[in-house]
Amino acid sequence: MPALILTALLLPAFGHLYWRTRDTRNLLWFLAFCFVLVRMSLLYPFSVWQMWDSPRPWMAAVAQSCAMLASGLFLASLSPLSFRIGKMRILYVIPFILPLIVYALLSYGLYRQVTPHGLFFWIFPLLAALSIVVALFWGNARGTLPPALAIAACVMFGGAALWLYFKTGVFWPLVMAESGIHVMAALLVLSVFRRLSPGVVLSMLGFAVWAMPILLIFPASHLPLVSLWLLRAIVMSKVAAALGLIVLALESELAINAAAGARERRARREMEAYGGLSLTRQRVEDFDRQADQICKAIAENSRFSQAALLLLHPLGMYRIAGSAGLDSAAFRALDSLALRIPVADFLTFSKPVANGVTVYLDLRPWLTPGDDLMRLHFTSALATPMHGRTAIEGALLVAGMREPEDPLRPDDLAPIEILASRLQSMRSQTRMLEKLIDSERFAGLGQLAGNVTQQLNNPLTVILGYASLLEDSPRMDTQELKAVDSILGAARTMRSTLESLHRVARAPSAQLAKVSVTEMLMDMERLHRSEFLQRAIEFRLRVDEHLPQVRAHAQQLRQAVLHCLQYAMDAVEHVEESSDRTVSLEAKPDGKHVEIMIAHSGPAFEHPERAFDPFVPPQAGSGEAAGLGLSLCATIMQDNSGSAKAVNLVPRGAAILLELQGA
């Protein structure tokens, strides 16, 4: 009765633990001790032998069935392995314990501990064999116990139970099965929790003593004093096991809280490290150059020892902007792979990790035969996307997880996800700030151009007028006429330049019309083909067949493209090898926009971010008016609700990207 009362008093503790933690293991322990309490309530009004010999066989059958069901729940809580049949997963404990429950119901309820004869004699060995077979498969499955130990225990206890059936009848095999299950429960407690804490020791001791009823088969155990203390130990072992499991649950809860506190402190330190990053916001290019610093902070403060920042290049392809924790071979291989990643639907259908925005990125679809990443075993990573306006503009790639035995949790990835969101927000703000600065700069340039045009136009008109009069004079000799022609040519060139400056100073018209970029580029190709041939420059034109129209001023747009083409021709004219003198003109749709790219194989921009600044001296290989021409191009694009950007190509060359709003 003391054991019954103590077990009943401990039962609410299991219920409270499950209510607090919502842990399935605590729920199974609660249900198991409910069945143990039912069995004790049925058994203890009688002595042990009176129970089995009483005229109430079905009460004994229910009691023993509860014992087997409780034993199965203990096993399921410590080894919840399963197998699949079709689309359904089934726990091993179900087909293992069901034959034993049927054995208990038949042996105690139907046959009243009398071994049947004839064909029915083989019912009980068959039920035992079914449980043994399931136990062998269960033991061979990948669990916490070594398969050899689990299979050896199954063979030992299962073989002993079958031998007892043929030697003694139906009673002792079920006792052997219950004892074996409790021995396995004791071993599983040590194997699952892997520590020698008070909870583990008390639980193992309780299950080990709980497995002693099989000792009652020996004659020495029937001595009055031995039998008394053995039965008392078996009865109190249930209380010891219950206390041990409660302490074990509390220890696990304390360990979980301590680990959660450690993760919270680490996440706080990680966020402080990311918040301390000093990121410039002057130009997007300057911002992206800080990628190594960002990746180093991730590798030093997060759970990952390797990090890389993938960014969308203005030419519409991904590049690795920086990394940390990767050697040079891995960095080069990853950068080459980034060029093969399609921008469309990148990371859209990837599997999320830890219920966050970070996804699992499998790199194998983009690997080439003999790829260095395959040799370095770098074939996957976790990617935190940086969502842009129309596409994924980049991603933080992390790999090399520290403490891989500890599962990945949302708070491990939250700081990285917040950092990725911050980076994307800062890049967008930097881009907007860059456009604002350019707009103010070109506004100042327009005012300057208006003043210059006004101051120079009148004197130039006088020069052109008197030069024309001199040209028409009959008293001029040949040498003097050549000098006058030179004056007129220089003055007319200056007049053309002033007209371009006047276009910069002039306020843009509010009327925009639909323009066919395809027709405009085709016309320009026909008109300027001879100039390319004369300069021995290979010209390539590629226009998407489904290119939409744009809203712009046709003449201004034509002038902008012409300025870019002139710059490209001047850049490649001084290239030594004639085969490398190439200028390409491409147009393609980009979401709701149309992108025109003028690329050349000449020298790259020294400062791409300042390519449209008219006050920057022209670099070697470009024409004298290169800076002014490109600045006029940028002004025209702004007047037409577009944008202009200069980029360098890999391995060499440069390009100008013109982006216009689709009609």
C-alpha positions in Angstrom: 0.0 0.0 0.0 2.8 2.5 0.6 4.1 1.9 -2.9 0.6 2.3 -4.3 0.1 5.6 -2.5 3.5 7.0 -3.4 3.1 6.1 -7.0 -0.4 7.7 -7.1 1.1 10.8 -5.5 3.9 11.0 -8.0 1.5 10.6 -11.0 0.4 14.3 -11.0 4.1 15.3 -11.2 4.3 13.6 -14.6 1.2 15.4 -15.7 2.5 18.7 -14.6 5.9 18.1 -16.3 4.1 17.3 -19.6 1.8 20.4 -19.2 4.9 22.6 -18.8 7.1 21.1 -21.4 4.7 19.5 -23.9 7.4 16.8 -24.3 6.1 13.5 -25.8 8.5 11.5 -23.6 6.9 13.0 -20.4 3.5 12.1 -21.7 4.4 8.5 -22.4 5.9 8.2 -18.9 2.7 9.6 -17.4 0.6 7.1 -19.4 2.9 4.2 -18.4 2.6 4.9 -14.7 -1.2 5.2 -15.1 -1.2 1.6 -16.3 1.3 0.6 -13.6 -1.1 2.2 -11.0 -4.1 0.2 -12.5 -2.1 -3.0 -12.3 -1.0 -2.3 -8.7 -4.7 -1.5 -7.7 -5.8 -4.8 -9.2 -3.0 -6.9 -7.7 -2.5 -5.6 -4.2 -5.8 -6.5 -2.6 -4.6 -10.1 -2.9 -1.2 -11.7 -2.5 0.7 -12.5 -5.7 -0.2 -16.1 -5.9 -3.8 -15.5 -4.8 -4.1 -13.1 -7.7 -3.1 -15.6 -10.3 -5.1 -18.5 -8.7 -8.2 -16.4 -7.9 -11.5 -17.1 -9.5 -11.2 -13.8 -11.3 -9.0 -14.7 -14.3 -10.0 -11.7 -16.4 -8.9 -9.3 -13.6 -5.5 -11.0 -13.7 -5.5 -10.8 -17.5 -6.2 -7.1 -17.4 -3.6 -6.5 -14.7 -0.9 -8.3 -16.7 -1.9 -6.6 -19.9 -1.5 -3.2 -18.2 2.0 -4.3 -17.1 2.9 -5.2 -20.7 1.4 -2.0 -22.0 3.3 0.1 -19.4 6.6 -1.7 -20.4 6.0 -0.9 -24.0 5.4 2.8 -23.3 8.7 2.9 -21.4 10.5 1.5 -24.4 8.6 3.8 -26.9 9.7 6.8 -24.8 13.3 5.9 -24.9 13.6 4.4 -28.4 10.9 5.9 -30.7 12.1 4.2 -33.8 9.7 3.4 -36.6 9.4 1.7 -40.0 7.4 2.6 -43.1 4.7 0.6 -44.9 3.7 2.6 -48.0 3.1 6.1 -46.9 2.4 5.2 -43.2 5.1 5.1 -40.5 4.6 2.6 -37.7 6.5 2.6 -34.4 8.3 -0.7 -33.7 6.8 -0.8 -30.2 3.3 -1.4 -31.6 3.9 -4.8 -33.4 6.3 -5.7 -30.6 3.9 -5.2 -27.6 0.6 -6.3 -29.2 1.5 -10.1 -29.3 2.5 -9.9 -25.7 -0.8 -8.3 -24.7 -2.6 -11.0 -26.6 -0.4 -13.6 -24.8 -1.4 -12.1 -21.4 -5.2 -12.0 -22.2 -5.2 -15.6 -23.5 -2.9 -17.1 -20.8 -4.6 -15.5 -17.8 -8.1 -14.9 -19.0 -8.9 -17.8 -21.3 -6.7 -20.6 -20.3 -6.2 -19.6 -16.6 -2.5 -20.4 -16.6 -3.1 -23.9 -17.9 -1.0 -24.8 -20.9 -3.2 -25.9 -23.8 -2.7 -29.1 -25.8 -2.8 -30.0 -29.4 -2.8 -27.3 -32.0 -3.5 -24.5 -29.5 -0.3 -25.4 -27.8 1.6 -23.5 -30.5 -0.4 -20.3 -30.2 1.9 -18.9 -27.4 5.2 -19.8 -29.1 4.0 -18.1 -32.2 3.0 -14.9 -30.4 6.4 -14.9 -28.6 8.2 -15.5 -32.0 6.4 -12.5 -33.5 7.6 -10.2 -30.7 11.1 -11.6 -31.0 11.3 -11.0 -34.8 10.1 -7.4 -34.4 12.5 -6.9 -31.5 15.4 -8.1 -33.8 14.5 -5.6 -36.5 14.0 -2.9 -33.8 17.4 -3.6 -32.3 19.1 -3.6 -35.8 17.6 -0.1 -36.6 19.8 2.9 -36.0 19.1 4.0 -32.5 21.0 5.0 -29.4 22.0 1.4 -28.4 24.6 -0.4 -30.4 22.9 -2.9 -32.7 25.0 -5.8 -31.5 24.0 -5.2 -27.9 20.3 -4.8 -28.7 20.2 -8.0 -30.9 22.2 -10.0 -28.2 19.7 -8.9 -25.6 16.7 -9.9 -27.8 18.2 -13.3 -28.5 19.0 -13.9 -24.8 15.6 -12.9 -23.4 13.6 -14.2 -26.3 15.3 -17.5 -26.3 15.0 -17.8 -22.5 11.2 -17.1 -22.8 10.7 -19.8 -25.4 12.7 -22.3 -23.4 10.7 -21.5 -20.3 7.4 -22.1 -22.2 8.4 -25.5 -23.3 9.8 -26.4 -19.8 7.3 -24.8 -17.5 4.2 -23.6 -19.4 2.6 -20.3 -20.1 3.3 -18.4 -16.8 7.0 -17.7 -16.7 7.7 -16.7 -20.4 5.6 -13.5 -19.8 7.5 -12.8 -16.6 10.8 -13.2 -18.5 9.5 -10.8 -21.2 8.6 -8.1 -18.7 11.9 -8.5 -16.9 13.8 -8.3 -20.2 11.9 -5.1 -21.2 12.8 -3.4 -17.9 16.5 -4.4 -18.4 16.4 -2.8 -21.8 14.8 0.3 -20.4 17.6 0.6 -17.8 20.2 0.3 -20.6 18.3 2.8 -22.8 18.2 5.4 -20.0 22.0 5.4 -19.9 22.3 5.3 -23.7 19.9 8.1 -24.3 21.0 10.6 -21.7 24.7 9.6 -21.6 25.5 10.9 -18.1 25.7 9.6 -14.6 23.4 12.2 -12.9 21.1 11.4 -9.9 18.1 11.0 -12.2 19.9 8.6 -14.5 21.3 6.5 -11.6 18.0 6.3 -9.8 16.0 5.5 -12.9 18.4 2.7 -13.9 18.4 1.3 -10.4 14.6 1.3 -10.4 14.2 -0.5 -13.7 17.0 -3.0 -12.8 15.2 -4.0 -9.6 11.9 -3.9 -11.4 13.3 -6.7 -13.7 13.8 -9.1 -10.7 10.5 -11.0 -10.7 12.1 -13.6 -12.9 14.3 -14.5 -9.9 11.2 -16.0 -8.2 11.6 -19.0 -10.5 14.6 -20.2 -8.5 13.8 -22.3 -5.3 16.0 -20.2 -3.1 13.7 -17.2 -3.6 10.9 -19.1 -2.0 12.5 -18.9 1.4 10.2 -16.7 3.6 12.7 -14.0 4.4 14.2 -13.9 0.8 10.8 -13.9 -0.8 9.6 -11.1 1.5 12.5 -8.7 0.8 12.6 -9.5 -2.9 8.9 -8.7 -3.3 9.3 -5.5 -1.3 12.3 -4.5 -3.4 10.3 -5.2 -6.6 7.3 -3.2 -5.3 9.4 -0.2 -4.2 11.4 -0.2 -7.5 8.3 1.3 -9.2 8.5 4.2 -6.8 12.3 4.5 -7.4 11.8 4.4 -11.2 9.1 7.1 -11.0 11.2 9.4 -8.8 14.2 8.8 -11.1 12.3 9.7 -14.2 10.9 12.9 -12.6 14.4 14.0 -11.6 15.6 13.0 -15.0 12.9 15.2 -16.6 13.8 18.1 -14.3 17.5 17.7 -15.2 16.7 17.7 -18.9 14.5 20.9 -18.4 17.4 22.6 -16.5 19.8 21.6 -19.3 17.5 22.9 -22.0 17.1 26.2 -20.1 20.8 26.5 -19.6 21.4 25.8 -23.3 18.7 28.3 -24.3 20.4 30.9 -22.1 23.8 30.2 -23.6 22.2 30.5 -27.1 20.6 33.8 -26.2 23.8 35.2 -24.9 25.6 34.1 -28.0 22.9 35.6 -30.2 23.2 38.8 -28.3 26.9 38.9 -28.8 26.4 38.1 -32.4 23.9 40.9 -32.9 26.3 43.3 -31.1 29.1 42.3 -33.5 26.9 42.8 -36.5 25.6 46.1 -35.2 29.2 47.3 -34.8 30.0 46.9 -38.5 30.8 50.3 -40.0 29.3 50.2 -43.5 29.8 53.0 -45.9 26.8 54.4 -47.8 28.4 56.6 -50.5 28.3 54.2 -53.5 26.9 50.7 -54.0 30.3 49.6 -55.3 32.0 50.9 -52.1 29.4 49.2 -50.0 29.9 45.8 -51.8 33.7 46.0 -51.2 33.0 45.5 -47.5 31.8 42.0 -48.1 35.0 40.4 -46.7 34.5 42.4 -43.4 30.9 41.2 -43.2 31.7 37.6 -43.8 34.6 37.7 -41.3 32.1 38.9 -38.6 29.8 36.1 -39.4 32.5 33.4 -39.3 33.8 34.8 -36.0 30.6 35.2 -34.1 28.0 32.7 -35.5 27.7 28.9 -35.4 29.2 28.7 -38.9 32.9 28.9 -39.6 32.5 29.6 -43.4 30.6 32.5 -44.9 30.3 34.1 -48.4 28.3 37.0 -49.7 26.7 36.4 -53.1 25.6 39.6 -54.9 23.8 40.3 -58.2 26.1 41.9 -60.7 24.7 44.8 -62.8 25.2 42.6 -65.9 22.6 40.2 -64.5 24.7 37.4 -63.0 25.7 36.5 -59.5 29.3 37.0 -58.2 30.9 36.2 -54.8 31.7 39.7 -53.4 33.6 38.4 -50.4 34.2 35.4 -48.1 35.7 34.2 -44.8 36.8 30.7 -43.8 37.3 29.6 -47.4 40.6 29.0 -48.9 41.5 30.5 -52.3 40.7 27.4 -54.3 37.2 27.1 -52.7 36.6 30.8 -53.3 37.5 30.7 -57.0 35.4 27.6 -57.5 32.4 29.1 -55.7 32.8 32.3 -57.7 32.9 30.4 -61.0 29.8 28.4 -59.9 28.0 31.7 -59.1 28.2 32.7 -62.7 26.2 29.6 -63.6 23.3 30.2 -61.2 20.3 31.5 -63.0 18.7 34.7 -61.6 15.2 33.6 -62.4 13.6 31.6 -59.5 16.9 31.5 -57.5 16.1 30.2 -54.0 12.4 30.4 -54.8 11.7 26.7 -54.4 14.4 25.8 -51.9 13.5 24.1 -48.6 13.3 26.4 -45.6 15.5 25.6 -42.6 14.4 25.9 -38.9 11.1 27.6 -39.9 12.9 30.8 -41.0 13.7 32.6 -44.3 17.1 30.7 -44.6 16.9 27.9 -47.1 19.0 24.8 -47.9 21.0 25.4 -51.1 22.1 22.4 -53.0 25.0 23.4 -55.3 25.2 20.1 -57.2 22.9 21.1 -60.1 25.5 23.8 -61.1 28.7 21.8 -60.6 30.7 20.8 -63.6 32.6 17.5 -64.1 35.8 17.7 -62.0 34.7 20.8 -60.2 36.9 21.8 -57.3 33.9 22.2 -55.0 33.2 18.5 -55.4 36.8 17.6 -54.5 36.6 20.0 -51.5 33.2 18.4 -50.4 31.6 21.8 -50.6 28.4 20.9 -52.3 25.7 22.5 -50.2 25.2 25.5 -47.9 22.6 27.5 -46.1 21.5 30.6 -47.9 19.8 33.6 -46.4 18.2 35.5 -49.4 18.3 39.3 -49.9 15.1 40.1 -51.6 15.1 42.9 -54.1 12.4 44.7 -56.1 12.2 42.2 -58.9 14.6 39.3 -58.0 16.9 37.9 -55.4 19.7 40.5 -55.3 22.0 38.4 -53.2 22.4 35.9 -50.4 24.5 35.2 -47.4 25.9 31.7 -47.7 27.1 29.9 -44.5 28.5 26.4 -44.0 30.9 24.6 -41.6 28.5 24.4 -38.7 30.1 24.2 -35.3 28.9 21.6 -32.8 27.1 19.6 -35.5 25.6 17.2 -33.0 23.5 20.0 -31.6 20.5 20.6 -34.0 20.1 23.9 -35.8 17.5 26.1 -34.1 15.8 29.3 -35.3 17.8 31.5 -32.8 21.0 30.3 -34.5 19.9 31.8 -37.8 18.0 34.8 -36.6 21.0 37.2 -36.3 22.2 36.2 -39.8 18.7 36.7 -41.2 18.5 40.1 -39.5 21.9 41.0 -40.9 20.9 40.0 -44.4 17.8 42.2 -44.2 19.9 45.1 -42.9 22.4 44.7 -45.8 19.6 44.6 -48.4 18.0 47.7 -46.8 21.3 49.6 -46.7 22.1 48.6 -50.3 18.7 49.9 -51.4 19.2 53.1 -49.4 22.7 53.5 -50.8 21.4 53.1 -54.3 18.7 55.7 -53.7 21.2 58.1 -52.1 23.5 57.5 -55.1 20.7 58.5 -57.5 19.9 61.5 -55.4 23.6 62.7 -55.5 23.8 62.1 -59.2 20.5 64.1 -59.7 21.9 67.0 -57.7 25.2 66.8 -59.5 23.6 66.8 -62.9 21.3 69.7 -61.8 24.4 71.7 -61.0 26.0 70.6 -64.3 22.9 71.9 -66.1 23.2 75.3 -64.5 26.9 75.4 -65.3 26.2 74.3 -68.9 23.5 77.0 -69.3 25.9 79.7 -68.1 28.8 78.5 -70.3 26.5 78.3 -73.3 25.2 81.8 -72.8 28.7 83.3 -72.3 30.3 81.5 -75.3 27.5 81.6 -77.8 27.6 85.3 -78.7 31.4 85.5 -79.2 31.2 82.3 -81.2 28.5 83.8 -83.5 30.8 86.8 -84.2 33.7 84.4 -85.0 31.5 82.3 -87.4 30.1 85.5 -89.0 33.5 87.2 -89.7 35.0 83.9 -90.8 32.2 83.3 -93.3 32.8 86.9 -94.6 36.5 86.2 -95.0 35.8 82.9 -96.8 33.6 84.8 -99.4 36.2 87.5 -99.9 37.8 87.5 -103.4 41.1 88.8 -102.3 42.0 85.7 -100.2 44.8 83.5 -101.5 44.9 79.7 -101.1 46.8 79.6 -97.8 44.6 82.2 -96.2 41.5 80.3 -97.3 42.9 77.2 -95.6 43.4 79.1 -92.4 39.8 80.4 -92.6 38.5 76.9 -93.2 40.3 75.8 -90.1 38.7 78.6 -88.1 35.3 77.7 -89.4 35.8 74.0 -88.7 36.9 74.6 -85.1 34.1 77.1 -84.5 31.4 74.7 -85.9 32.8 71.9 -83.6 32.5 74.3 -80.7 29.0 75.2 -81.8 28.0 71.5 -81.7 29.5 71.1 -78.3 27.6 74.1 -77.0 24.4 72.7 -78.4 25.0 69.5 -76.4 25.6 71.6 -73.4 22.4 73.5 -74.1 20.5 70.2 -74.1 21.9 69.5 -70.6 20.7 72.9 -69.4 17.3 72.7 -71.0 14.4 71.5 -68.9 13.1 68.1 -70.1 9.8 68.0 -71.8 6.9 66.3 -70.0 5.7 64.5 -73.1 7.1 61.0 -73.4 6.1 58.7 -76.3 6.3 55.0 -77.0 9.6 54.2 -78.7 10.5 50.9 -80.4 14.0 50.2 -79.2 14.3 47.4 -81.8 13.7 49.7 -84.7 15.9 52.4 -83.3 18.9 50.1 -82.8 18.4 48.5 -86.2 18.5 52.0 -87.8 21.6 53.0 -85.9 23.3 49.7 -86.9 22.6 50.5 -90.6 23.7 54.1 -90.3 27.0 53.5 -88.4 28.0 50.2 -89.9 30.4 51.9 -92.3 32.1 53.8 -89.5 32.8 50.5 -87.6 34.2 49.0 -90.8 36.4 52.0 -91.4 37.9 51.8 -87.9 38.3 47.9 -88.3 36.0 47.3 -85.3 33.8 44.2 -85.1 30.3 45.3 -84.3 27.7 42.9 -82.8 24.0 43.6 -82.4 21.7 41.3 -80.4 18.1 42.4 -79.7 15.6 40.2 -77.9 12.8 39.3 -80.3 10.1 39.9 -77.6 11.5 43.3 -76.6 8.7 45.7 -75.4 8.5 49.4 -76.3 9.7 52.1 -73.9 8.4 55.5 -72.9 11.1 58.1 -73.9 12.0 60.9 -76.3 13.1 59.0 -79.4 15.7 61.6 -80.5 17.2 62.0 -77.0 17.4 58.2 -76.6 19.1 57.9 -79.9 21.6 60.6 -78.9 22.3 58.8 -75.6 23.0 55.5 -77.3 25.2 57.3 -79.9 27.3 58.8 -77.1 27.9 55.4 -75.6 28.7 53.9 -79.0 31.2 56.7 -79.6 32.8 56.1 -76.3 33.1 52.4 -77.0 34.6 52.9 -80.4 37.2 55.3 -79.0 38.0 52.8 -76.2 38.8 49.9 -78.5 40.5 51.9 -81.3 43.8 51.7 -79.5 43.7 48.0 -78.8 46.7 46.3 -80.4 45.2 43.0 -81.5 42.6 43.6 -84.2 40.7 40.4 -83.2 40.0 42.0 -79.8 38.5 45.2 -81.1 34.9 44.4 -80.5 31.8 46.6 -79.7 28.5 44.9 -78.9 25.1 46.4 -78.5 22.4 44.3 -76.7 18.9 44.9 -75.6 16.7 42.6 -73.5 13.7 42.9 -71.2 14.3 43.0 -67.4 11.0 42.7 -65.6 9.0 45.9 -66.3 12.1 47.5 -67.7 14.2 47.3 -70.9 18.0 47.1 -70.5 20.4 48.3 -73.3 24.0 47.3 -72.9 26.9 48.9 -74.9 30.0 46.8 -74.2 33.5 46.9 -75.6 36.7 44.9 -75.3 38.9 47.9 -74.5 40.3 49.1 -71.2 38.1 48.9 -68.1 36.9 51.9 -66.2 39.3 53.1 -63.6 36.5 54.3 -61.4 33.1 53.0 -62.7 31.2 54.9 -60.1 32.5 58.2 -61.6 32.2 57.3 -65.3 29.4 59.9 -65.8 31.2 62.7 -64.0 32.2 65.3 -66.6 34.9 66.7 -64.2 36.9 63.5 -64.1 39.8 63.6 -66.6 39.4 61.1 -69.5 41.3 57.9 -69.0 43.9 56.5 -71.5 42.3 55.1 -74.6 39.1 57.2 -74.6 38.3 60.3 -76.6 38.8 63.8 -75.2 35.1 64.3 -75.0 34.4 61.0 -73.3 33.5 62.4 -69.9 31.2 65.0 -71.4 29.5 62.5 -73.7 28.8 60.0 -71.0 27.5 62.8 -68.6 25.2 63.9 -71.4 24.0 60.3 -71.7 23.3 60.1 -68.0 21.4 63.4 -68.1 19.3 62.2 -71.1 18.5 58.9 -69.2 17.3 60.9 -66.2 15.1 63.1 -68.3 13.5 59.9 -69.7 12.9 58.3 -66.3 15.8 55.9 -66.8 19.2 55.3 -65.4 22.7 54.8 -66.6 25.4 52.6 -65.0 29.0 51.8 -65.9 30.5 48.3 -65.0 33.7 46.4 -65.7 33.5 43.0 -67.4 35.4 39.9 -66.6 38.1 39.1 -67.6 38.4 42.4 -69.4 36.4 45.1 -71.1 33.7 47.4 -69.9 30.0 48.1 -70.5 27.4 50.9 -70.0 23.9 49.8 -69.0 21.0 51.9 -69.9 17.7 51.0 -68.2 14.3 52.4 -69.3 10.8 52.0 -68.1 8.7 49.7 -70.3 5.7 51.3 -72.1 
